[in-house]
């Protein structure tokens, strides 16, 4: 029972971060469909360690956060792809795939998913390529930002955040 409450609390805190980050951190706009918000993927990466359900909820929180921040609809649609990427990454971690491998496997999925989701909103053009490549770069930057956080959680005795499974 206590483990479930702990996981629920951790998930809620990550959801809160996914709402706060797009509202208060600076956004770097590149075209109408792409903005880079530093650390916006960190809660998604952390939620992967808590499991697929937590990752899905954090992805939904990310979508809500970008909506509440007043970002354009293509950016909100892209944020909704954090649900898919987070859940897929969580399943990989459950299969004992290392965090670095999960990051490398999910980067192209992340870029492709975000590029595809904007097509109905802005059409298939250079923006799709900018989003695909930009998302993969942003994904990798946030993987690097998340890594020391995971190491600190692991060092603090948080077994669910173990990098070496």
C-alpha positions in Angstrom: 0.0 0.0 0.0 2.7 2.4 1.0 4.6 1.8 -2.3 1.5 2.7 -4.3 1.1 5.9 -2.4 4.8 6.8 -2.9 4.5 6.1 -6.6 1.3 8.1 -6.9 3.0 11.0 -5.0 6.1 10.9 -7.2 3.9 10.8 -10.4 1.9 13.8 -9.1 5.1 15.8 -8.5 6.3 15.0 -12.0 3.0 16.1 -13.4 3.3 19.3 -11.5 6.7 19.9 -13.0 5.3 19.2 -16.5 2.8 22.0 -15.9 5.2 24.4 -14.3 8.1 24.0 -16.8 6.3 25.4 -19.9 4.6 28.1 -17.9 7.8 29.6 -16.4 10.9 28.4 -18.3 11.9 30.3 -21.4 10.9 29.0 -24.8 13.2 29.1 -27.8 10.9 29.5 -30.8 12.1 28.1 -34.2 9.3 28.5 -36.7 5.6 28.2 -36.0 5.5 24.6 -34.8 8.8 24.2 -32.9 9.9 25.6 -29.6 12.6 24.3 -27.3 11.8 24.6 -23.6 14.8 23.6 -21.5 14.2 20.5 -19.3 10.7 20.0 -20.6 11.4 16.2 -21.2 13.0 15.7 -17.8 9.8 14.7 -16.0 8.9 12.3 -18.9 12.3 10.6 -18.6 12.0 10.3 -14.8 8.4 9.0 -15.1 9.6 6.1 -17.3 11.3 4.6 -14.2 7.9 4.6 -12.4 6.2 2.6 -15.1 4.0 3.0 -18.1 0.9 4.3 -16.2 3.0 7.0 -14.5 4.6 7.9 -17.8 1.2 8.2 -19.5 -0.1 10.5 -16.8 3.0 12.6 -16.9 2.6 12.9 -20.7 -1.0 14.1 -20.2 0.3 16.6 -17.7 2.8 17.8 -20.2 0.1 18.4 -22.8 -2.0 20.3 -20.2 1.1 22.4 -19.2 1.8 23.5 -22.7 -1.9 24.3 -23.2 -2.0 26.3 -20.0 1.1 28.2 -21.0 -0.7 29.4 -24.1 1.6 27.9 -26.6 0.4 27.4 -30.2 -1.7 24.3 -31.0 1.1 22.5 -32.9 3.3 22.8 -29.8 0.5 21.4 -27.6 0.0 18.6 -30.1 3.7 17.8 -30.0 3.6 17.7 -26.2 0.9 15.1 -26.4 3.5 12.8 -28.0 5.2 12.6 -24.6 2.5 10.1 -23.7 3.6 7.7 -26.4 7.3 8.2 -25.9 7.1 8.0 -22.2 5.0 4.8 -22.2 7.3 3.1 -24.8 10.4 4.1 -22.8 8.8 2.8 -19.6 8.1 -0.6 -21.2 11.7 -0.8 -22.4 13.0 0.0 -18.9 10.7 -2.7 -17.5 12.4 -5.1 -20.0 15.8 -4.1 -18.3 17.0 -2.0 -21.3 19.5 0.5 -20.0 18.5 4.2 -19.7 21.0 5.3 -22.3 19.7 2.7 -24.8 16.1 3.7 -24.0 17.1 7.3 -24.7 18.7 6.4 -28.0 15.8 4.1 -29.1 13.1 6.7 -28.2 14.9 9.7 -29.8 13.9 8.8 -33.4 10.4 7.8 -32.3 10.0 11.1 -30.5 11.2 13.1 -33.5 9.0 11.2 -35.9 5.9 11.3 -33.7 6.2 15.1 -33.1 6.8 15.7 -36.9 3.7 13.6 -37.8 1.4 15.1 -35.3 1.9 18.6 -36.6 1.1 17.8 -40.3 -2.7 18.2 -39.9 -2.0 21.6 -38.3 0.7 23.2 -40.4 1.0 20.8 -43.4 3.9 18.7 -44.6 6.7 21.2 -45.2 10.1 22.3 -43.9 8.5 22.6 -40.4 8.1 18.9 -40.3 11.8 18.4 -40.8 12.7 21.1 -38.3 10.5 19.5 -35.7 11.8 16.0 -36.3 15.5 17.0 -36.1 15.0 19.6 -33.5 13.0 17.2 -31.3 15.7 14.6 -31.5 18.4 17.1 -30.5 16.2 18.5 -27.7 15.5 14.9 -26.6 19.2 14.2 -26.3 19.9 17.5 -24.4 17.2 16.6 -21.9 18.6 13.0 -21.6 21.9 14.6 -20.5 20.1 17.0 -18.1 18.2 14.0 -16.6 21.1 11.7 -16.1 22.7 13.4 -13.0 19.2 13.6 -11.5 18.7 9.8 -11.9 22.2 9.2 -10.6 21.4 11.3 -7.5 18.1 9.5 -6.9 19.9 6.1 -7.3 22.6 7.2 -4.9 19.9 8.3 -2.4 18.7 4.7 -2.4 15.8 5.0 -4.8 15.8 1.5 -6.4 13.3 2.3 -9.0 15.7 4.9 -10.5 18.6 2.4 -10.8 20.6 2.9 -14.0 22.4 -0.4 -13.8 19.8 -3.1 -13.9 
